[in-house]
Amino acid sequence: MLLTGVEDGDASFVANFTDVDGGDYSFDFAVEDSTAEDSASINVTELGDGELSLDQNVYTEQQGDVANITVQFEGDSDGGSLVIGDEDDVGY
């Protein structure tokens, strides 16, 4: 990987580790026009489970209309899934 636009004194970089398995990672850096080099390591930890809840137990809406459903999220994760219906039980 080649980092460009790095100025003297820059000491931090933003990195996105989404979809990276948890574990220890090491990075070695070398400067192209000198003998300077350095290394750094980072520990990627997997987030704990989160929990989704609804602000109501039952939502009623006319067939074909759009129902507004408020989903409240708590926990360490930053995403979740809401499944409405069950094709085997109710046909959708």
Secondary structure, DSSP 4 states (H G I P E B T S, - for coil): ----SPPTT--------TTPPSEEEEEEEE-TTSS-EEEEEEEE-----EEEEES-S-----TTSPPP--EEEEES-S--------HHHH--
